[in-house]
Amino acid sequence: MLTLSTILFNKITRPVVSAISSSQNLSTSSDKMNHDEEADEDLSTVMFVLGGPGAGKGTQCTNLVKEYGFEHLSAGDLLRAERNSGSKDGELIQHYIKEGKIVPVEITIRLLERAMNDSPKSKFLIDGFPRNKDNLDGWNKLMTGKVNVMGVLFFNCPEDVCVKRIMKRSETSGRADDNEESLRKRFRTYYNETMPIIDSFKANGLVMNVDATPTPDQVFESVKKLLDNSFQSTNRRFGN
């Protein structure tokens, strides 16, 4: 029996990936993001963290903060905090989150840039961004030349595992989107819009793929090996 993820991938993601591969704007994103040997060492460093809902991105980001000295910026947490702040963007953000849709990129990037500017650190994990082509185009337009982007840390986890984790989390999280209806919308958005972005980064050699199905400790061991091996050739550890 075909799963929802298989159907969506075959009908939607594959064609979009093909379109992305032939798109000049996205195929050159690695150049725009300064992922090269000439990257400005005075700029802050960013690693994007992506994966489906419930893949364990937040847990692993917490581990990476402790082990490597990153600052963890969750796009979703920043948006939820802004939603609750009473600002003019709050009501709009609430509508998008409730519907499982992606918030306009200008709002998200404004919050991310403000958080980076307010932080004393220079290494950032940006969790849950970029989630679609609009996010990526907006980042390239607004942030090129302001930071060095290393690539994407992708936590790959089957839908059924993610669903079980989220429904368990819903017992204590208090999050409005931790329910079955919102979850279906979030996965559809993920398959339709985020997976093509991950695949476009992968085509440019900018993805570290992590199997996120084992226990959190086992997943983190895999992450450490990937990071340490990746930066071993440059004779520097990506951390303290």
JODARA-V764328 format. One line per field, one symbol per residue. psi: psi as a letter, one per 30 degrees, with the letter a starting at -180 (. if undefined). burial: b if it has 24 or more other C-alpha atoms within 12 Angstrom, else e. A space follows every 50 residues. Layout:
psi = ???
burial = ???
This chain:
psi = kkleeeeeeefeeeeeeeeeegkeeefgeeefggilfgkjffllkkkkjl llkgfgeeeeeeeeeeefglkjjjeeeeeeeeeffglffeeeeeeeeefg lkkkeeeeeeeeeeeeefkflgkkjjkgkkfleeeeeeeeeffkfflkke akjjjjkleeeeeeeeeeefffegkfgileeeeeeeeeeeeeeeeeeeee eefgggkjkkjgfaleeeeeeeeeeeeeeegefghkkib.
burial = eeeebeeebeebbbebbeebbeeeebbebbbbbbbeeeeeeebbbbbbbb bbbbbbbbebbbbbbeebebbbbbbbbbbbebbeeeeebeeebbebbbbb bbbbbbbbbbbbbebbeeeeebbbbbbbbbbbbbbbbbbbeebbebbbbb bbbbbbbbbeebbebbbeeeeeeeeebbbeebbbbbbbbbbbbbbbbbbb bbbbebbbbbbbbeeeeebbebbbeebeeeeeeeeeebee
